[in-house]
């Protein structure tokens, strides 16, 4: 585990922003921090960044309690992000990199590479206020990763990016992961969670209500719903009554069936029933999307 | 490099590179130099010739019913710039003025039968106000002629008059122990200048700190910065960086103003001298009574050495270090609090509200200044110069008058102690508010 937060509690006056929150992030993984607005995600991220301190609990980085010096190993792209508007782009990026402990020369060398890569080299000497929002986001992203931190934290990284730049950003995040960095990101975009995240923690009303690997969570929410594709045949299909057939879609000489299995039955049983009648092309379990799980979990919490 | 140094460097460089910094740096010496140069140029400029028509009903000022027994200096004498012509009546003078373009004004002396001597005169002009020089000259000649009439009527000789009018007794205020004169006027002026300077510095650069904090907050860069720099480092870096900007500007002002003044004196020394000489000659010519004139001049001249002596009597060995001390610590004390006020607010409008409590002690001190000058060692003065929030301004007002050293040390010590306390409080406020936006709406949500 590169990062562990154990039994964190944080209060603002009478308001408990985090209540016995624990998360564990595996080294080299992408960790999704999910939750509705106001659940406490940003508070947790600020604690990890040592912007504020927990009232109870500890945060371990590489199994050691975190110290102030550890922020050098973290790159953080906040949700509410900004730059000095009047300052020149290059100068500002160098300044922010120096604050992270890079030497001026090293910062300039790396920045030139990144600026080339993102095609914004021409903007080096322009004041930030002349940049479009998308370009400012690029600069902020570069500054976040420039000091090659072990742990990257992105708070809503895709908000404000157009699809082209969002894809660029996504690929950069994956590339950084492949180079060995660990990524924590908080988002509302559930499609990107399924696509990118290995593990997640869902925070609602200051508590972790769901955590684990994305695959295992989705499996645990399994509704035993399968989609079977078979070659079309002349005779009509008949399934035993215990298999609940939700519908058949015919097209291109194939039939797609959606079937819910009863308790205790497996996909093999379904195939055994189908095989005598049709040729099987494929079978998939239809797991609930993270979006469904998110909505269901948060709703359940709201009903209590 | 140490992070706080990086912050200081950024705060300093971004401000010093702004055009507005150099504009202000250049404008102030130019304005001061202009204040100095303009009177010189005005003095050098040849005056327009003015013509004044004198319509004197009384005859006292050498009008129509001229009394030949009167001495020769009992009528208006033309000068280089002002020509006096007598007109029989006011109506005649008015007609002349309509016809002749070069008539500047009409001096009308009304005669009332009840008065032995006229008490009322009027300078009439048409659309263009007569130059100040003319009004000044007319007034001077009126008084002179009237005086000479009285002297003659009462049989007082010029010498006797000079003796009477020039005999004065000089009241000084002197320190019993050192035997040195107090020169209260000079000290009052200096005290006002120094304490107002401290007040301006605290306000100008303190609010720059506040605006810097608000800018970081409203542009949301703060969240990026505070994960690499501790809020305290950021705050102190800003405060110190802006202090250095202030010192730079101040030194440049002193330097540039000095250069400008020396330059003006060097290039215009001859002209300046001829101008003053000419002025003196004109006065000499217009004043009939030479004895009086010389006495008066001697009188005026005496003011200048007295001023120099007054300045020399001031203990700059105490004032300059004290000024530097209150300049720096007064600024530091307030700057951290201004930073906290900035952190509490989301925008410039809010910050005005939050900085109000900071301006009150400063304003109170300014309002108390006249009372303090009245009694530089009174209770009010002593109390205000000991309280850390008022002491920078209040003490600088008192220092030129001489302050007991134990009071000075107490005031400084209290300020030095108050500074870390204020910084601690400000840092606490700053840290807890710097990342909170819309504080009011958050509170509402909590409930």
Interface residues (C-beta under 8 A of the other chain):
Chain A: X12 X13 X14 X15 X38 X46 X49 X50 X51 X52 X68 X71 X72 X74 X76 X78 X80 X81 X82 X83 X84 X85 X86 X87 X95 X96 X98 X99 X100 X140 X143
Chain B: X1 X3 X6 X7 X10 X14 X215 X216 X219 X220 X221 X222 X223 X224 X225 X226 X227 X228 X229 X230 X435 X437 X445 X446
